[in-house]
Amino acid sequence: MREPVDLRRQRILAAVQARGTARVRDLAEELQVSVVTVRRDVEELTRAGRLRRGHGVVRSTLPAEEVPARAGAAPGDRVAVVVPERHSYLTETLHGARTVLEEAGLRIALHIAPQVPGAERPLVERALADGARGLLLAPRWRSRADEEADEGWLAELTVPTVLMERRPRRGSAAQALDSVCSDHWYGAHLAVEHLVGLGHRRLVFATRDDSPTARSLRTAFTGIAGGHPLVERWAWALSAPEAGAGGPYAADETAQLPALLREVGATAMVLHGDVDALMIVQRLADEGVRVPQDCSVVAYDDVVAGLGAPPLTAVSPPKAEVGRVAAELLLQRLSGAPGGRPVRRVELLPRLTVRGSTSTPSA
C-alpha cells in the first residue's frame, strides 16, 4: 500500500529537522521511494517555508534549539544498533529503526558484526563504553548453541535493549528482553495456501539453515504441509549446499533441488531466500523446467524477488516495520521508569505479493 503524500512529507520534515541537514538521496533510500519523489516533496515543503534547498541537500528552517525531540530524548543521546554483516534483509529493518530514532533526536551508532560466533558481545561492550543509552540487536545466532552462549551477557545488560527479528527460546534469560519479530509461521501459511489454492498438491520447500528465520520456516513448513489435508506429498531440503555447514543432514535434505522436484513429482516450490530462489529458477531453466508452466515458485523475503525473470511471487515479512516498532519500544523504555512496563514480544504478519512465477499446475 502506497504511503499517503502528507505522511511522507511529514516524515521528510521530521528527519531533516532532527538532523539539521539531509541529502535527498539518503531520504529517498530511507523512505524507499524515488529521488524524483523526494525532490518533488522537498520543493513543496520549501515553497511552504518549512525547508531550505541546496545542491542535493535539504536544510531545516528551525534553529538548532527548536529541533523537536520525542519521548524525552535529549540532543546528543546515542543508541547503538548491532546487525550482522552482508544481511540485506536486515538493511530494511535498520532503515525503519533509523527513521524513528532520528525523528526523536537520537544519534545512531551502527555496529556490523562479522560472521564469527560471539561477535556481537565486544561490539555491545564498546558501544556501552562510548555512552550508548539503549541497544537494538539482531544477533546472528546460526545455531541454538550460539543463542545459548549469548544468554548470560544479554541478561546482564543494564540499558534498555530490544531484539529485532529474533525470538528467544522459551525459558531462556534472553526472553526477558523486548523483541519484535515477523510471524514466519504465518508467512509459510500464506505460501502454502496460495499454492494449494491454485491446485498444487505436491510441494518442495527449501530454506537456508544458517539463520533463526530459516529454522523457523523449516519448522513451519513441515508442520503446515504435514497436517494439510490437500497436500499429498512434500519434501524439505537445503536451498544451497553451503547452508548446511552447521550440522549433519540426510541425503534427501542435501539433494539437488531439480532432482528432488522430479522425485517428489512436485509442481511447486517455496524457496528461502530471494537470491537462492533466483539462482534455483535459473538452474531449473537450464534443465528445461519452465516457471511457472512446469513448476510454480514462491520466494521468501521479497528483497529482490520482483527483479527476476519471471518476477517471483513472494512472501514479504514487514522488514521496515519491524525496525520501526523495535525503535518505538526502545524509546518507550528510555522515557519510562525502570521496570514500569511489562516485557513485550511483538509479532507482525508478513504479506504475499503474487507475481508471474505461480499459476495453476499443467495437466
Residue, then its C-alpha position, 0 to 999 in steps of 0.5 A: m500500500r502506497e504511503p499517503v503524500d502528507l505522511r511522507r512529507q511529514r516524515i521528510l520534515a521530521a528527519v531533516q529537522a532532527r538532523g539539521t541537514a539531509r541529502v535527498r538521496d539518503l531520504a529517498e533510500e530511507l523512505q524507499v521511494s524515488v529521488v524524483t519523489v523526494r525532490r518533488d516533496v522537498e520543493e513543496l515543503t520549501r515553497a511552504g517555508r518549512l525547508r531550505r534547498g541546496h545542491g542535493v541537500v535539504r536544510s531545516t528552517l528551525p534553529a538548532e534549539e527548536v529541533p523537536a525531540r520525542a519521548g524525552a530524548a535529549p540532543g546528543d543521546r546515542v543508541a547503538v544498533v548491532v546487525p550482522e554483516r552482508h544481511s540485506y534483509l536486515t538493511e530494511t529493518l535498520h532503515g525503519a529503526r533509523t527513521v524513528l530514532e532520528e525523528a526523536g533526536l537520537r544519534i545512531a551508532l551502527h555496529i556490523a558484526p562479522q560472521v564469527p560466533g560471539a561477535e556481537r558481545p565486544l561490539v555491545e561492550r564498546a558501544l556501552a563504553d562510548g555512552a550508548r543509552g539503549l541497544l537494538l540487536a539482531p544477533r546472528w545466532r546460526s545455531r541454538a548453541d550460539e543463542e545459548a552462549d549469548e544468554g548470560w551477557l544479554a541478561e546482564l545488560t543494564v540499558p534498555t535493549v530490544l531484539m529485532e527479528r529474533r525470538p528467544r527460546r522459551g525459558s531462556a534469560a534472553q526472553a526477558l528482553d523486548s523483541v519484535c519479530s515477523d510471524h514466519w509461521y504465518g508467512a509459510h501459511l500464506a505460501v502454502e495456501h496460495l499454492v494449494g489454492l491454485g491446485h498444487r498438491r505436491l510441494v518442495f520447500a527449501t530454506r537456508d539453515d544458517s539463520p533463526t528465520a530459516r529454522s523457523l520456516r523449516t519448522a513451519f513448513t513441515g508442520i503446515a504441509g504435514g497436517h494439510p489435508l490437500v497436500e499429498r506429498w512434500a519434501w524439505a531440503l537445503s536451498a544451497p549446499e553451503a547452508g548446511a555447514g552447521g550440522p549433519y543432514a540426510a541425503d534427501e535434505t542435501a539433494q539437488l533441488p531439480a532432482l528432488l522436484r522430479e522425485v517428489g513429482a512436485t509442481a511447486m516450490v517455496l524457496h528461502g531466500d530471494v537470491d537462492a530462489l533466483m539462482i534455483v529458477q535459473r538452474l531449473a531453466d537450464e534443465g528445461v523446467r519452465v516457471p511457472q508452466d512446469c513448476s510454480v515458485v514462491a520466494y521468501d523475503d521479497v528483497v529482490a524477488g520482483l527483479g527476476a525473470p519471471p518476477l517471483t511471487a513472494v512472501s514479504p515479512p514487514k522488514a521496515e516495520v519491524g525496525r520501526v516498532a523495535a525503535e518505538l519500544l526502545l524509546q518507550r523504555l528510555s522515557g519510562a521508569p525502570g521496570g514500569r512496563p511489562v516485557r513485550r514480544v511483538e509479532l507482525l504478519p508478513r504479506l504475499t505479493v503474487r507475481g508471474s512465477t505461480s499459476t495453476p499446475s499443467a495437466 
